[in-house]
Amino acid sequence: MQGLAERQQDFAMALLDAARATPPGIVGPDGLPSPRRFAVYRNNVVAGLIETLKENYPAVHRIVGDEFFRAMAGQFATAHPPRSPIMLGYGSGFPEFIGGFEPVAALPYLADVARIERAWIEAYHAADAEPLTAADLLAIDQDRLAQVRLALHPSLRVTRSRFPALTIWRMNIAGGEPAAVDLDASGEDALIIRPGAEVRVHQIPVGAAALVRSLGAGRPVVAAAIAALEVTVYFDLSATLAGLIEAGAFVGWSLERDAAGEP
């Protein structure tokens, strides 16, 4: 005889797999098994997950259309059920799923658009923090800049794309107007951040994403700049830092310590 945990697992698996038999105990008023009742419940669960994805990925939905989106999201939902009752994090793997979804191979930018949307959601729900100002950073001893580590705002996210994914995203959110886009044009990297009440999305120069990710990994400014220069020899550290400060990207700083533990 199955234990409670096994019965719950069978029930959950049957909800997302129409090929599985109706779990034991699902009966109608007559006391007989009622697969039709369970099918209604199953459809409602999947429909709810699809609606969550639709709300979280509005630009992707607009690009592919409602019917196609529901079919694609339905396949994702049945293969990737929620792992938590808190639905804020549901769909985090949807961009990767889109990237491997053969029916959208003709839209190679779509997964990157989805990554921007995912970053927007994460930024919206991230912790609050007060950004540093330019004056705060000018107070640092300029002779020690090579040792400075910059702490990133908790809402900050960066995305990279070899396509104009940011332009396409902007065209397909509320108020946007779709237009022809040259997919062979240069790619676009984006910074998504919520320094105050609203999420803001900025296009950042080539190399800036590498800088930000290196800073996020705890590397000092100079080491992070080297990572950016490996992406492009035209990287401008001063201009990029100025833009990041204006965007509210930093919330603190510290000095890298040497082997003796001295700053």
C-alpha positions in Angstrom: 0.0 0.0 0.0 1.3 3.4 -0.9 2.3 5.9 1.7 1.1 9.5 1.8 4.2 10.9 0.2 4.1 8.4 -2.7 0.4 9.1 -3.3 1.1 12.8 -3.4 3.9 12.3 -5.9 1.7 10.1 -8.1 -1.0 12.8 -8.0 1.4 15.6 -8.9 2.9 13.6 -11.8 -0.5 12.7 -13.1 -1.5 16.4 -13.1 1.1 17.2 -15.7 1.1 14.1 -17.8 -2.2 13.3 -19.6 -0.9 9.9 -20.5 -0.9 8.8 -16.8 -3.9 7.1 -15.3 -6.2 8.9 -13.0 -4.8 8.5 -9.4 -6.7 6.1 -7.1 -9.3 7.8 -5.0 -10.5 10.3 -7.6 -14.2 9.5 -7.6 -17.5 11.1 -8.5 -20.7 11.4 -6.5 -21.5 7.8 -7.4 -18.3 6.6 -5.7 -16.8 5.4 -9.0 -13.5 6.6 -10.5 -14.0 9.9 -12.3 -11.2 10.6 -14.9 -13.3 13.5 -16.4 -13.2 15.3 -13.1 -9.5 14.9 -12.8 -9.0 16.0 -16.4 -10.8 19.3 -15.6 -8.5 19.8 -12.6 -5.5 18.9 -14.7 -6.4 21.4 -17.4 -6.9 24.2 -14.8 -3.5 23.6 -13.3 -1.7 23.7 -16.6 -3.7 26.7 -17.7 -2.8 28.5 -14.5 0.9 27.9 -15.1 0.6 29.1 -18.7 -1.0 32.3 -17.5 1.8 32.9 -15.1 4.3 32.5 -17.9 2.3 34.8 -20.1 2.3 37.5 -17.4 6.0 37.1 -16.9 7.0 37.1 -20.5 4.7 39.6 -22.2 7.2 40.5 -25.1 7.7 36.8 -25.9 4.0 36.4 -25.9 3.4 39.3 -28.3 6.2 38.2 -30.7 4.9 34.6 -31.2 1.2 35.2 -30.7 -1.2 33.8 -28.2 -1.9 30.4 -29.7 1.7 29.6 -30.3 2.8 30.9 -26.9 0.2 28.8 -25.1 1.4 25.7 -26.9 5.0 26.4 -26.1 4.3 27.4 -22.5 2.2 24.3 -22.0 5.1 22.1 -23.0 7.4 23.9 -20.6 4.8 23.7 -17.8 4.3 19.9 -18.1 8.1 19.3 -18.3 9.0 21.8 -15.6 6.4 22.0 -12.8 6.8 24.5 -9.9 9.2 23.4 -7.2 7.8 25.9 -4.7 4.4 27.1 -3.7 5.8 30.7 -4.1 5.2 31.4 -7.8 7.5 34.5 -8.0 10.3 32.3 -9.2 8.3 30.1 -11.6 9.5 30.2 -15.2 13.2 31.0 -14.4 14.2 28.3 -16.9 11.9 29.4 -19.6 14.6 31.4 -21.6 16.8 28.3 -21.7 13.8 26.2 -22.8 13.0 28.6 -25.6 16.7 28.4 -26.7 16.3 24.7 -27.3 12.7 24.7 -28.6 13.0 23.7 -32.2 9.7 25.4 -33.5 11.2 28.8 -32.7 14.6 28.2 -34.4 13.6 30.8 -36.9 13.6 33.4 -34.1 17.1 33.0 -32.8 16.8 36.2 -30.7 13.7 35.0 -28.7 15.6 33.4 -25.9 17.6 36.6 -25.3 14.4 38.6 -25.2 13.1 36.2 -22.6 16.3 36.6 -20.6 15.7 40.4 -20.5 12.2 39.7 -19.2 13.4 37.3 -16.6 16.0 39.8 -15.4 13.3 42.5 -15.2 11.2 40.2 -12.9 14.2 39.4 -10.7 15.2 43.1 -10.5 11.6 44.0 -9.5 11.6 41.6 -6.6 15.1 42.2 -5.4 16.0 43.8 -2.1 16.2 47.6 -1.8 19.5 49.4 -1.4 20.7 53.0 -1.6 23.1 53.5 -4.6 26.4 55.3 -4.2 26.7 58.7 -5.8 29.6 60.0 -7.9 30.6 62.1 -4.8 30.9 58.9 -2.7 33.3 57.3 -5.2 35.3 60.5 -5.7 36.1 60.3 -2.0 38.2 57.2 -2.6 41.9 57.7 -2.5 42.7 57.8 -6.3 46.1 56.2 -5.6 44.4 53.0 -4.4 41.8 52.6 -7.2 43.6 49.4 -8.3 42.5 47.8 -5.0 39.0 49.0 -5.0 36.1 46.4 -5.0 32.7 47.7 -5.8 29.5 46.1 -4.4 26.7 45.8 -6.9 23.1 46.8 -6.3 21.1 43.7 -5.3 18.7 44.3 -8.2 21.3 44.6 -10.9 21.3 42.1 -13.7 23.1 42.1 -17.1 22.1 40.3 -20.3 24.1 39.8 -23.4 22.9 39.0 -27.0 24.5 38.8 -30.4 21.2 40.1 -31.7 19.5 43.5 -31.2 17.4 41.8 -28.5 17.0 44.9 -26.4 15.5 46.8 -29.3 13.2 43.9 -30.0 12.1 43.7 -26.4 11.4 47.5 -26.3 9.3 47.2 -29.5 7.1 44.5 -27.9 6.4 45.8 -24.4 3.5 48.1 -23.6 3.6 51.1 -25.7 6.1 49.6 -28.1 5.7 49.5 -31.9 7.1 46.5 -33.7 9.2 47.3 -36.8 11.7 45.7 -39.0 15.0 44.9 -37.3 18.3 44.0 -38.9 19.3 40.8 -37.1 22.8 41.1 -38.6 23.4 44.4 -36.9 25.6 44.4 -33.8 24.4 42.7 -30.7 23.1 44.5 -27.6 23.9 44.1 -23.9 21.6 45.3 -21.3 21.7 46.4 -17.7 18.5 45.9 -15.7 18.2 47.6 -12.3 15.8 49.0 -9.8 17.6 51.7 -7.9 14.4 53.2 -6.7 10.7 52.3 -7.2 10.9 51.4 -10.9 12.9 48.9 -12.9 15.1 50.6 -15.5 16.7 49.0 -18.5 19.8 50.5 -20.1 21.8 49.5 -23.1 25.4 49.2 -22.1 28.6 49.4 -24.2 30.5 46.3 -25.4 32.7 45.0 -22.5 30.5 46.5 -19.8 28.8 43.2 -19.1 32.1 41.6 -18.5 33.2 44.4 -16.2 30.0 44.1 -14.2 30.2 40.3 -13.9 33.8 40.5 -12.8 32.9 43.1 -10.2 30.1 40.9 -9.0 32.6 38.1 -8.6 34.5 40.2 -6.2 37.4 41.3 -8.4 38.9 44.8 -8.0 38.2 47.5 -10.6 41.5 47.0 -12.5 41.1 43.2 -12.8 37.5 43.7 -13.9 38.6 46.2 -16.5 41.1 43.7 -17.9 38.2 41.3 -18.3 36.3 43.9 -20.3 39.3 44.7 -22.5 39.5 41.0 -23.4 36.0 41.5 -25.0 37.0 44.7 -26.8 40.2 46.7 -26.9 38.1 49.8 -27.3 36.6 49.5 -23.8 36.4 52.8 -22.0 36.6 52.3 -18.3 36.0 55.9 -17.2 32.9 56.4 -19.4 31.5 53.0 -18.4 31.9 53.6 -14.7 30.3 57.0 -15.0 27.3 55.4 -16.8 27.0 52.7 -14.1 27.2 55.2 -11.3 24.5 57.3 -13.0 22.3 54.1 -13.2 22.8 53.4 -9.5 24.8 50.2 -10.0 26.9 50.4 -6.9 26.0 50.3 -3.2 29.4 50.1 -1.5 33.1 49.7 -1.8 36.0 48.2 -0.1 39.8 47.7 -0.6 41.3 44.5 -1.6 43.5 43.1 1.1 47.1 41.8 0.6 48.5 38.5 1.8 49.1 39.9 5.2 45.4 41.0 5.4 46.2 44.7 5.1 44.2 46.9 2.8 
